[in-house]
Amino acid sequence: MTDSALVLVANAGDGSISVFRLDGERMTRLAVTEGLPACSTFAVDAAHDLVYAGVKGSKEGEPAGIVTLALDRESGRLEPRSRLHLPDGGMNYLALTRDGSGLLGAAYSGGYGISCRIDDGVVGEPVSRVEFANLHAVLPSADGRFAYFVSLGDDLVAQYALDDDLALVPLDPETVASPAGSGPRHLVVNAAQDAVYVLTEFSGEVLHYARDTVDGTLRLIGAATAFDTTKNLTHSTFGADPMAGHLIWGADLHFGADEAFLWATERTESTLAAVAVGADGGVTAPSRFFVTEPQPRGFALSADGRFLVAAGERSTTVSLYAVDGDALDLLQQVETGRGANWVRFA
């Protein structure tokens, strides 16, 4: 990471994306681009200065969609370039693959996942579609040969090969189970590509899957809690009100520097914590927790792992932290917008 980087934050409540410049240990808001109704996910192609944002319909009869935006790194403005309509419901997660020539998406309410080709920033109609209950996230392997979808409603990870045309080809088996009722939500793939980690929403665990680097298949081999067990949180269930019932409410998951820790958020107690990752890939529960923005749905770390920016669904600010191992030092809080829930460095 250079001394000056950009941080993008989606504000679902305002239908906007804020762009900040991180210079040294301070963030300055450059611009806010509106007209992105209920935006709660986006993917950044930093090499081409393009942002792909998932939105809900903004006009009478206009469906949800994926909007391509051109990023001006000096002003922070985002200019719309094209739009793919999604009549079956908007995306909750978007991920790029193959150097920005492909896009993967997962739709929670629609219960479907897609793969699309991208041509000069224009997202084409889906090449493939898969269906599972409440799909919440998707990521490709680093080589763009495989894709993994997590289904919160069906408690599973679905695994596919991506053919030359980006079609999703089921592996054998097509799905790998997560613990019943755990609610798998977000995932990450390690740099060695031999492990996938999944954060669960209802049980607040980080699940460790071994990944075969040849055939791409996963195997569940371990888990660790990622929430503060001293707060008497109890296991949640689909449709429950976590705040009213003081239930576990896991949200986002990202690697820290050198992949020694996996940072995770829990929304009921509004905490960030680092799950330790051992030399063998095994995971160990956090030893300390940091209270952050209220109801922290999304956060991100800089490429070098030195900084973390967290957003809260019940806050209009984002918090900038310095990261030291499994510790956070609050540097700054900056205004962003209502319902902030997605953060990415660019």
C-alpha positions as CSV (number, residue, x, y, z in Angstrom):
1,M,0.0,0.0,0.0
2,T,1.2,3.5,-0.8
3,D,1.1,6.4,1.7
4,S,-2.2,7.5,0.1
5,A,-5.0,5.0,-0.6
6,L,-8.7,5.2,-1.2
7,V,-11.4,3.7,1.0
8,L,-14.9,3.2,-0.3
9,V,-17.9,2.8,2.0
10,A,-21.5,1.9,0.9
11,N,-24.2,3.7,2.9
12,A,-27.3,1.6,2.3
13,G,-29.6,3.9,4.2
14,D,-28.7,6.8,1.9
15,G,-28.2,4.9,-1.3
16,S,-24.7,6.2,-1.7
17,I,-21.0,5.3,-1.7
18,S,-18.5,7.6,0.1
19,V,-14.9,7.7,-1.1
20,F,-12.2,8.7,1.4
21,R,-8.5,9.3,1.0
22,L,-6.3,7.6,3.6
23,D,-3.1,9.6,4.0
24,G,-0.7,8.6,6.7
25,E,-3.0,7.9,9.7
26,R,-5.9,10.2,8.7
27,M,-8.9,9.8,6.4
28,T,-10.5,12.6,4.5
29,R,-13.8,12.3,2.7
30,L,-13.4,13.3,-0.9
31,A,-16.9,12.7,-2.4
32,V,-20.3,11.0,-1.9
33,T,-22.0,9.5,-4.9
34,E,-25.7,9.1,-4.6
35,G,-28.4,7.4,-6.7
36,L,-27.4,3.9,-5.6
37,P,-30.5,2.7,-3.8
38,A,-29.9,0.3,-0.9
39,C,-26.3,-0.4,-2.1
40,S,-24.9,-3.0,0.3
41,T,-22.2,-4.6,-1.8
42,F,-19.7,-3.6,-4.4
43,A,-16.5,-5.0,-6.0
44,V,-13.5,-2.8,-6.9
45,D,-11.3,-3.3,-10.0
46,A,-8.5,-1.1,-8.9
47,A,-6.4,-1.9,-12.0
48,H,-9.1,-0.3,-14.2
49,D,-10.6,2.1,-11.7
50,L,-14.0,0.5,-12.0
51,V,-16.6,-0.2,-9.2
52,Y,-19.4,-2.7,-9.6
53,A,-22.2,-1.9,-7.2
54,G,-25.3,-4.0,-6.3
55,V,-28.4,-1.8,-6.0
56,K,-32.2,-2.2,-5.6
57,G,-34.6,-0.8,-8.1
58,S,-34.8,3.0,-7.9
59,K,-37.8,3.8,-10.0
60,E,-41.3,2.4,-10.5
61,G,-40.9,-0.9,-12.3
62,E,-37.1,-0.7,-12.4
63,P,-35.6,-4.0,-11.1
64,A,-32.5,-4.4,-8.9
65,G,-29.2,-4.4,-10.7
66,I,-25.5,-4.2,-10.9
67,V,-24.2,-0.7,-11.8
68,T,-20.7,-0.2,-13.3
69,L,-19.1,3.1,-12.0
70,A,-15.9,4.7,-13.2
71,L,-13.7,5.9,-10.2
72,D,-11.9,9.2,-10.4
73,R,-9.0,8.8,-8.0
74,E,-8.4,12.5,-7.6
75,S,-11.9,13.7,-6.9
76,G,-13.3,10.5,-5.5
77,R,-16.4,10.8,-7.8
78,L,-18.0,7.7,-9.2
79,E,-19.6,8.1,-12.7
80,P,-22.2,5.5,-13.8
81,R,-21.3,3.7,-17.1
82,S,-23.7,0.8,-17.5
83,R,-26.3,-1.3,-15.6
84,L,-27.3,-4.9,-15.6
85,H,-30.9,-5.5,-14.6
86,L,-31.6,-8.3,-12.1
87,P,-35.4,-9.0,-12.1
88,D,-35.1,-11.8,-9.6
89,G,-33.5,-9.6,-6.9
90,G,-30.4,-7.7,-5.9
91,M,-27.0,-9.0,-4.9
92,N,-25.7,-9.2,-1.4
93,Y,-22.1,-10.0,-2.4
94,L,-20.1,-9.4,-5.6
95,A,-16.6,-10.7,-6.4
96,L,-14.3,-10.2,-9.4
97,T,-12.3,-12.9,-11.0
98,R,-9.8,-13.4,-13.9
99,D,-8.3,-10.0,-13.7
100,G,-11.7,-8.2,-13.8
101,S,-13.1,-10.1,-16.8
102,G,-15.6,-12.0,-14.7
103,L,-18.0,-11.2,-11.9
104,L,-19.6,-13.6,-9.4
105,G,-22.7,-12.6,-7.3
106,A,-24.8,-14.0,-4.5
107,A,-28.4,-12.9,-3.8
108,Y,-29.7,-13.5,-0.3
109,S,-33.4,-12.7,-0.8
110,G,-33.6,-14.2,-4.3
111,G,-31.7,-17.3,-3.2
112,Y,-29.5,-17.5,-6.3
113,G,-25.9,-17.1,-7.4
114,I,-24.6,-16.0,-10.8
115,S,-21.5,-15.8,-12.9
116,C,-21.1,-13.1,-15.6
117,R,-18.5,-12.0,-18.2
118,I,-17.3,-8.4,-18.2
119,D,-16.4,-6.6,-21.4
120,D,-14.8,-3.2,-21.1
121,G,-16.6,-2.6,-17.8
122,V,-20.0,-3.8,-19.1
123,V,-21.4,-6.7,-17.1
124,G,-23.1,-9.2,-19.4
125,E,-26.2,-11.3,-18.7
126,P,-25.5,-14.3,-16.4
127,V,-23.7,-17.2,-17.9
128,S,-24.7,-19.5,-15.1
129,R,-27.1,-19.5,-12.2
130,V,-27.3,-21.7,-9.1
131,E,-30.0,-21.8,-6.4
132,F,-29.7,-22.3,-2.7
133,A,-31.6,-20.7,0.3
134,N,-30.3,-17.3,1.3
135,L,-27.0,-17.3,-0.5
136,H,-24.9,-14.7,1.2
137,A,-21.4,-14.6,-0.3
138,V,-19.2,-15.9,-3.1
139,L,-15.5,-15.9,-3.8
140,P,-13.3,-17.4,-6.6
141,S,-10.0,-19.2,-6.2
142,A,-7.0,-17.0,-7.0
143,D,-6.5,-18.7,-10.4
144,G,-10.1,-18.1,-11.4
145,R,-10.7,-21.9,-11.9
146,F,-13.2,-22.4,-9.0
147,A,-16.0,-20.5,-7.1
148,Y,-17.5,-21.0,-3.7
149,F,-20.9,-19.9,-2.6
150,V,-22.1,-19.9,1.0
151,S,-25.8,-20.6,1.8
152,L,-27.0,-19.3,5.1
153,G,-30.4,-20.9,4.8
154,D,-29.2,-24.4,3.7
155,D,-26.0,-24.5,6.0
156,L,-23.6,-25.3,3.2
157,V,-20.8,-24.2,0.9
158,A,-21.5,-24.9,-2.8
159,Q,-18.4,-25.6,-4.9
160,Y,-17.9,-25.2,-8.6
161,A,-15.3,-25.2,-11.4
162,L,-15.4,-22.2,-13.7
163,D,-15.0,-23.2,-17.3
164,D,-13.5,-21.1,-20.1
165,D,-16.8,-19.2,-20.5
166,L,-17.3,-18.7,-16.7
167,A,-20.0,-21.3,-16.5
168,L,-20.4,-22.9,-13.1
169,V,-19.7,-26.6,-13.3
170,P,-20.6,-28.6,-10.1
171,L,-17.7,-30.3,-8.3
172,D,-18.2,-33.8,-6.8
173,P,-19.8,-33.3,-4.4
174,E,-21.5,-30.1,-5.3
175,T,-22.0,-29.0,-1.7
176,V,-20.2,-29.4,1.6
177,A,-22.1,-29.1,4.9
178,S,-21.7,-26.6,7.6
179,P,-22.9,-27.4,11.2
180,A,-26.7,-27.5,11.3
181,G,-28.2,-24.1,12.2
182,S,-24.9,-22.3,12.1
183,G,-25.8,-19.9,9.2
184,P,-22.6,-19.7,7.1
185,R,-22.4,-16.1,5.9
186,H,-19.0,-14.8,4.7
187,L,-15.8,-16.5,3.6
188,V,-12.1,-16.0,2.7
189,V,-9.5,-18.1,0.9
190,N,-6.0,-18.1,2.1
191,A,-3.0,-17.1,-0.1
192,A,-1.7,-20.7,-0.3
193,Q,-5.2,-21.6,-1.6
194,D,-5.3,-24.7,0.6
195,A,-7.9,-23.4,3.1
196,V,-11.2,-21.7,3.1
197,Y,-12.6,-20.0,6.2
198,V,-16.3,-19.3,6.8
199,L,-17.8,-17.0,9.4
200,T,-21.2,-18.2,10.6
201,E,-24.0,-15.7,11.6
202,F,-26.0,-17.8,14.1
203,S,-23.3,-19.7,15.9
204,G,-20.5,-17.0,15.6
205,E,-17.8,-19.4,14.6
206,V,-15.0,-19.4,12.0
207,L,-15.1,-22.7,10.2
208,H,-11.9,-24.1,8.7
209,Y,-12.2,-26.1,5.5
210,A,-9.2,-27.8,3.9
211,R,-9.1,-27.1,0.2
212,D,-7.7,-29.5,-2.4
213,T,-5.6,-27.3,-4.7
214,V,-5.9,-29.7,-7.6
215,D,-9.6,-30.5,-7.8
216,G,-10.9,-27.6,-5.7
217,T,-13.0,-29.6,-3.2
218,L,-13.4,-28.6,0.4
219,R,-13.5,-30.6,3.6
220,L,-14.5,-29.2,7.1
221,I,-11.8,-29.9,9.6
222,G,-12.1,-27.4,12.4
223,A,-13.7,-24.4,14.0
224,A,-13.3,-21.7,16.6
225,T,-15.7,-19.2,18.3
226,A,-15.3,-15.6,17.1
227,F,-17.7,-13.8,19.6
228,D,-17.2,-12.7,23.2
229,T,-18.3,-15.7,25.3
230,T,-18.3,-13.6,28.5
231,K,-21.4,-11.6,27.2
232,N,-23.8,-14.5,27.6
233,L,-24.9,-14.4,24.0
234,T,-26.9,-17.4,22.9
235,H,-27.2,-19.3,19.6
236,S,-29.4,-17.5,17.1
237,T,-31.9,-18.9,14.6
238,F,-33.2,-17.9,11.2
239,G,-35.8,-15.1,11.5
240,A,-35.0,-14.3,15.1
241,D,-34.3,-10.7,16.4
242,P,-30.7,-10.8,17.6
243,M,-30.9,-7.5,19.5
244,A,-34.1,-8.3,21.2
245,G,-33.0,-11.8,22.2
246,H,-29.3,-10.9,22.9
247,L,-28.3,-13.5,20.3
248,I,-25.1,-14.2,18.4
249,W,-25.0,-12.1,15.1
250,G,-21.8,-12.7,13.1
251,A,-21.2,-10.6,10.1
252,D,-17.9,-10.0,8.2
253,L,-14.5,-11.8,8.0
254,H,-11.1,-10.7,6.7
255,F,-7.5,-11.7,6.9
256,G,-5.0,-9.6,8.8
257,A,-1.3,-9.1,7.9
258,D,0.6,-12.3,7.0
259,E,-2.7,-14.2,7.6
260,A,-1.8,-14.7,11.2
261,F,-5.2,-13.6,12.3
262,L,-8.8,-13.6,10.9
263,W,-10.7,-10.5,12.0
264,A,-14.4,-10.9,12.5
265,T,-17.3,-8.8,13.6
266,E,-20.3,-9.6,15.9
267,R,-23.2,-7.2,15.7
268,T,-25.2,-7.6,18.9
269,E,-22.2,-6.6,21.1
270,S,-20.7,-4.5,18.3
271,T,-17.2,-6.2,18.5
272,L,-14.2,-6.8,16.4
273,A,-11.9,-9.6,17.3
274,A,-9.0,-11.6,15.8
275,V,-9.2,-15.4,15.5
276,A,-5.6,-16.7,15.5
277,V,-4.5,-18.9,12.5
278,G,-1.8,-21.4,13.3
279,A,1.0,-22.6,11.1
280,D,-1.2,-25.7,10.3
281,G,-4.1,-23.5,9.3
282,G,-6.0,-24.3,12.5
283,V,-8.1,-21.6,14.2
284,T,-8.1,-20.4,17.9
285,A,-10.7,-18.2,19.6
286,P,-9.8,-14.6,20.2
287,S,-8.3,-13.5,23.5
288,R,-9.7,-10.0,23.4
289,F,-12.5,-8.0,21.8
290,F,-12.8,-4.4,20.7
291,V,-16.1,-2.5,20.7
292,T,-16.5,-0.6,17.4
293,E,-19.2,1.1,15.4
294,P,-22.8,0.1,16.4
295,Q,-23.9,-3.1,14.6
296,P,-20.7,-3.6,12.5
297,R,-21.8,-5.3,9.3
298,G,-18.7,-4.5,7.2
299,F,-15.0,-3.7,7.5
300,A,-11.8,-4.0,5.5
301,L,-8.1,-4.0,6.1
302,S,-5.4,-2.2,4.0
303,A,-3.3,-4.4,1.8
304,D,-0.4,-4.3,4.2
305,G,-2.6,-5.1,7.2
306,R,-1.6,-1.9,9.0
307,F,-5.1,-0.2,9.0
308,L,-8.7,-1.4,9.5
309,V,-11.8,0.6,8.7
310,A,-15.1,-0.5,10.2
311,A,-18.7,0.6,9.5
312,G,-21.8,0.2,11.6
313,E,-25.4,-0.2,10.4
314,R,-26.6,2.0,13.3
315,S,-24.0,4.7,12.8
316,T,-23.2,7.5,10.4
317,T,-19.5,7.3,11.0
318,V,-16.7,4.9,10.1
319,S,-13.8,4.1,12.4
320,L,-10.1,4.0,11.4
321,Y,-7.8,1.8,13.4
322,A,-4.1,1.0,13.5
323,V,-3.6,-2.8,13.7
324,D,-0.9,-4.4,15.8
325,G,-1.3,-8.2,15.7
326,D,-4.6,-8.9,17.4
327,A,-4.9,-5.4,18.8
328,L,-6.6,-2.2,17.5
329,D,-5.9,1.4,18.2
330,L,-8.6,3.9,17.3
331,L,-7.1,6.7,15.2
332,Q,-10.2,8.5,13.9
333,Q,-13.9,8.5,13.3
334,V,-15.2,10.1,10.1
335,E,-18.8,10.9,8.8
336,T,-20.0,8.7,6.0
337,G,-23.8,8.2,5.8
338,R,-26.7,6.2,7.1
339,G,-26.7,2.5,7.2
340,A,-23.0,2.1,6.4
341,N,-22.4,-1.6,5.8
342,W,-19.7,-2.3,3.2
343,V,-16.0,-1.2,3.1
344,R,-13.2,-1.8,0.6
345,F,-9.8,-0.3,0.0
346,A,-9.0,0.7,-3.6
